[in-house]
Amino acid sequence: MALFQTVTAHGAIIPTIGFGTWTLKGETCCEAVNWAIEAGYRHIDTARMYGNESAVGDGMRASKVPRDNIFVTTKVWTDDIADGDLQRSAEASLKRLGIDRVDLLLIHWPNEAIPLKASIKALCDAQRRGLTRHIGVSNFPTRLIEQAVAFSSEPIVTNQCEYHPHLDQSKVIAACGKHGIAFTSYCPIGRGPVGGVLDEPVIEEIAVRLGRSAAQVVLRWHLQQGLVAVPRSGNRQRIAENLAVFDFALTTSDMARISALAKPNGRVVKLSFAPTWD
């Protein structure tokens, strides 16, 4: 039953449920990361832009779990992805995290003002320098995935994008699969207290039938697609709950009904500099 506890892509072995840290700061972040690792998470996701890499590092050390047992992802912000800037950003992230290298370094967002070829070259250089074990991208639509693969001298192991039942990402997932790239879902259970993914009657119905939370049902939906998901929470009970998704399964009908919830305007992360989406 415990399917897809890791996803393998070009040699990277990525735990399928990661702990997202966006919006968590300071001692709250440190404590939440510690709780997550104590609960069994072995994949922690952060970014320079989150302003919490130092707290993430503190939380990892507080857990007493050996560094090599934790898969750490960080990201280089869109303003810093030129050759030279990217490597310096990665080095600074390592200092804040207090580790020698990350397991996965991502370009957080593409930047039309910086040639993608130069950014990918810099990302590959960061890997060759030993700043990261693996490299990847984030928020790349299909057009940019194809370009990144063509430009890269090192394997791209993931593309991290917004994905939840209100947003159809089938084209991007297929493009990743074509190149053996794992797909990582951020905002995997959506956002918003009212009218969000977790309020959908279909999901509530399935959750009641299975004796699970709505969030667990949605996270299981991600796993059964063979994806990685990085839910975020600062609540100790929900942190543990979000990881308890390996001992039940959704039916084919459940999967289809949840996928059918996609909406044309389902995207919740809407930034002015975002690329043209598929």
C-alpha positions as CSV (number, residue, x, y, z in Angstrom):
1,M,0.0,0.0,0.0
2,A,2.9,2.4,0.8
3,L,3.4,3.3,-2.9
4,F,5.7,6.1,-4.1
5,Q,7.5,6.8,-0.9
6,T,10.3,8.1,-3.1
7,V,10.5,9.2,-6.7
8,T,13.6,8.5,-8.7
9,A,14.8,10.9,-11.5
10,H,18.2,10.8,-13.1
11,G,19.8,9.4,-10.0
12,A,18.0,11.6,-7.5
13,I,15.9,9.7,-4.9
14,I,13.3,12.3,-3.7
15,P,11.0,11.6,-0.8
16,T,7.5,12.1,-2.2
17,I,6.1,14.1,0.7
18,G,8.4,17.1,1.5
19,F,7.9,19.7,4.2
20,G,7.2,23.1,2.6
21,T,8.4,26.1,4.6
22,W,7.1,29.1,2.6
23,T,5.8,31.9,5.0
24,L,7.4,30.2,8.1
25,K,9.9,32.4,9.8
26,G,12.3,32.5,12.7
27,E,11.6,30.3,15.8
28,T,8.2,29.2,14.3
29,C,10.0,27.9,11.2
30,C,12.8,26.2,13.3
31,E,10.2,24.5,15.5
32,A,8.0,23.4,12.6
33,V,11.0,21.9,10.7
34,N,12.0,20.0,13.9
35,W,8.4,18.7,14.3
36,A,8.4,17.6,10.7
37,I,11.6,15.7,10.9
38,E,10.5,14.1,14.2
39,A,7.2,13.1,12.5
40,G,9.2,11.3,9.8
41,Y,9.7,13.8,7.0
42,R,13.0,13.4,5.2
43,H,12.6,16.1,2.6
44,I,12.7,19.8,3.5
45,D,11.9,22.5,0.9
46,T,13.1,26.1,1.3
47,A,14.3,29.0,-0.8
48,R,16.4,32.2,-0.6
49,M,13.2,34.2,-1.2
50,Y,11.5,32.7,1.8
51,G,14.0,34.4,4.2
52,N,14.1,31.3,6.4
53,E,17.1,29.2,5.4
54,S,18.9,29.9,8.7
55,A,15.8,28.8,10.6
56,V,15.5,25.7,8.5
57,G,19.1,24.8,9.2
58,D,18.5,25.4,12.9
59,G,15.4,23.1,12.8
60,M,17.4,20.4,11.1
61,R,20.1,20.5,13.7
62,A,17.6,20.5,16.5
63,S,16.1,17.3,15.2
64,K,19.3,15.3,15.8
65,V,18.7,13.4,12.5
66,P,21.9,13.1,10.6
67,R,22.2,15.6,7.7
68,D,22.8,12.9,5.2
69,N,19.3,11.4,6.0
70,I,17.5,14.6,5.0
71,F,16.9,15.7,1.4
72,V,17.2,19.5,1.3
73,T,15.9,21.6,-1.6
74,T,16.5,25.3,-1.9
75,K,15.9,27.8,-4.8
76,V,17.7,30.7,-6.4
77,W,15.4,33.8,-6.8
78,T,14.6,35.0,-10.3
79,D,16.8,38.2,-9.9
80,D,19.9,36.1,-9.2
81,I,19.9,33.5,-12.0
82,A,22.6,35.1,-14.2
83,D,25.9,33.3,-14.5
84,G,27.9,34.3,-11.4
85,D,24.9,35.6,-9.5
86,L,23.4,32.1,-9.3
87,Q,26.5,30.5,-7.9
88,R,27.0,33.2,-5.3
89,S,23.3,32.9,-4.3
90,A,23.8,29.1,-3.9
91,E,26.9,29.6,-1.7
92,A,25.1,32.1,0.5
93,S,22.2,29.7,0.9
94,L,24.6,27.0,2.1
95,K,26.0,29.4,4.7
96,R,22.6,30.3,6.0
97,L,21.6,26.6,6.1
98,G,24.8,25.6,7.7
99,I,25.5,22.7,5.3
100,D,28.2,21.9,2.7
101,R,25.7,21.3,-0.1
102,V,22.1,20.9,-0.8
103,D,20.5,17.9,-2.4
104,L,18.6,19.9,-5.0
105,L,19.1,23.4,-6.2
106,L,16.3,25.0,-8.3
107,I,15.9,28.1,-10.4
108,H,12.9,29.5,-8.6
109,W,11.3,31.3,-11.5
110,P,12.5,32.0,-15.0
111,N,13.4,35.5,-15.9
112,E,12.8,36.9,-19.4
113,A,15.5,39.5,-18.9
114,I,18.2,36.9,-18.3
115,P,18.9,34.4,-21.2
116,L,17.9,30.9,-20.1
117,K,20.9,29.4,-21.6
118,A,23.2,31.4,-19.3
119,S,21.0,30.5,-16.3
120,I,21.1,26.8,-17.0
121,K,24.9,27.0,-17.6
122,A,25.3,28.6,-14.2
123,L,23.0,26.0,-12.6
124,C,25.2,23.2,-14.1
125,D,28.3,24.9,-12.9
126,A,26.9,25.0,-9.3
127,Q,26.4,21.3,-9.5
128,R,29.9,20.7,-10.8
129,R,31.3,22.8,-8.0
130,G,29.7,20.6,-5.5
131,L,27.2,23.2,-4.2
132,T,24.4,20.8,-4.9
133,R,24.0,17.1,-5.7
134,H,21.2,17.6,-8.2
135,I,19.6,20.5,-10.1
136,G,16.1,21.4,-11.3
137,V,13.7,24.2,-12.1
138,S,10.5,25.7,-10.8
139,N,7.6,27.3,-12.5
140,F,8.7,26.2,-16.0
141,P,5.9,25.7,-18.6
142,T,6.4,23.1,-21.4
143,R,8.2,25.6,-23.7
144,L,10.8,26.4,-21.1
145,I,11.2,22.7,-20.0
146,E,12.2,21.8,-23.6
147,Q,14.7,24.7,-23.7
148,A,16.2,23.9,-20.3
149,V,16.7,20.3,-21.2
150,A,18.4,21.3,-24.5
151,F,20.7,23.8,-22.8
152,S,21.7,21.6,-19.8
153,S,24.8,19.5,-19.7
154,E,23.6,17.9,-16.4
155,P,20.3,16.1,-15.8
156,I,17.4,18.2,-14.6
157,V,15.7,16.1,-12.0
158,T,12.5,18.1,-11.2
159,N,10.2,20.9,-12.1
160,Q,8.4,22.3,-9.1
161,C,5.1,24.0,-10.0
162,E,1.8,24.9,-8.4
163,Y,-0.6,21.9,-8.7
164,H,-3.8,20.9,-6.9
165,P,-7.2,19.7,-8.0
166,H,-8.3,23.1,-9.1
167,L,-5.4,23.4,-11.6
168,D,-4.9,21.2,-14.6
169,Q,-1.1,20.6,-15.1
170,S,-1.4,17.6,-17.3
171,K,0.6,19.2,-20.2
172,V,3.5,20.1,-17.9
173,I,3.5,16.8,-16.1
174,A,3.6,15.0,-19.5
175,A,6.5,17.2,-20.7
176,C,8.4,16.4,-17.5
177,G,7.7,12.7,-18.0
178,K,9.0,12.8,-21.5
179,H,12.4,13.8,-20.2
180,G,12.4,11.6,-17.0
181,I,12.0,14.8,-14.9
182,A,10.0,14.4,-11.6
183,F,7.2,16.8,-11.1
184,T,7.0,18.4,-7.6
185,S,3.7,20.0,-6.5
186,Y,3.7,23.2,-4.4
187,C,0.5,24.5,-2.9
188,P,-0.6,20.8,-3.3
189,I,-3.8,21.3,-1.3
190,G,-4.5,24.7,-2.6
191,R,-5.0,27.8,-0.5
192,G,-7.8,29.9,0.9
193,P,-10.1,29.3,3.9
194,V,-13.4,29.4,2.0
195,G,-14.2,27.8,-1.3
196,G,-10.9,26.2,-1.6
197,V,-9.9,22.7,-2.7
198,L,-10.5,21.2,0.8
199,D,-14.1,22.5,0.8
200,E,-15.0,20.6,-2.3
201,P,-17.9,18.2,-1.6
202,V,-16.3,15.4,-3.7
203,I,-13.2,15.5,-1.6
204,E,-15.1,15.8,1.7
205,E,-17.2,12.8,0.6
206,I,-14.2,10.7,-0.2
207,A,-12.5,11.7,3.1
208,V,-15.6,10.7,5.2
209,R,-15.7,7.3,3.4
210,L,-12.1,6.6,4.0
211,G,-11.9,8.1,7.5
212,R,-9.3,10.5,6.4
213,S,-8.9,14.3,6.3
214,A,-9.5,16.2,3.1
215,A,-5.8,17.2,3.0
216,Q,-4.8,13.5,3.2
217,V,-7.1,12.6,0.4
218,V,-5.6,15.4,-1.9
219,L,-2.1,14.5,-1.0
220,R,-2.8,10.8,-1.8
221,W,-4.1,12.0,-5.2
222,H,-0.7,13.5,-5.9
223,L,1.1,10.4,-4.8
224,Q,-0.9,8.1,-7.0
225,Q,0.1,10.2,-10.0
226,G,3.7,9.4,-9.1
227,L,4.4,13.0,-8.1
228,V,6.3,14.7,-5.2
229,A,4.3,17.1,-3.0
230,V,5.5,19.7,-0.5
231,P,2.6,20.7,1.8
232,R,3.3,23.5,4.4
233,S,1.9,23.8,7.9
234,G,2.9,25.4,11.1
235,N,0.5,23.1,13.1
236,R,2.2,20.1,14.7
237,Q,-0.8,17.8,14.3
238,R,-1.4,18.7,10.7
239,I,2.3,18.4,9.9
240,A,2.1,14.7,11.1
241,E,-1.3,14.2,9.5
242,N,0.0,15.3,6.1
243,L,2.7,12.6,6.1
244,A,0.2,9.8,7.1
245,V,-0.8,9.1,3.5
246,F,0.9,5.8,2.7
247,D,-1.5,3.3,4.2
248,F,-4.6,3.9,2.1
249,A,-5.5,4.2,-1.5
250,L,-8.0,6.1,-3.7
251,T,-9.9,4.2,-6.4
252,T,-9.7,5.0,-10.1
253,S,-13.1,6.7,-9.8
254,D,-11.9,8.8,-6.8
255,M,-8.8,9.9,-8.8
256,A,-11.0,10.9,-11.8
257,R,-13.5,12.7,-9.8
258,I,-10.8,14.8,-8.0
259,S,-9.1,15.6,-11.3
260,A,-12.4,16.7,-12.8
261,L,-12.4,19.6,-10.2
262,A,-9.9,21.6,-12.3
263,K,-11.0,25.1,-13.2
264,P,-9.9,27.5,-16.0
265,N,-9.0,30.1,-13.3
266,G,-7.8,27.7,-10.7
267,R,-4.3,29.1,-10.3
268,V,-3.8,30.8,-6.9
269,V,-0.2,32.0,-7.4
270,K,-0.5,34.9,-9.8
271,L,2.7,36.9,-10.1
272,S,3.3,39.7,-12.6
273,F,6.6,38.2,-13.8
274,A,5.3,34.7,-14.3
275,P,5.9,33.0,-17.7
276,T,3.1,32.3,-20.1
277,W,1.4,29.2,-18.7
278,D,0.3,26.2,-20.8
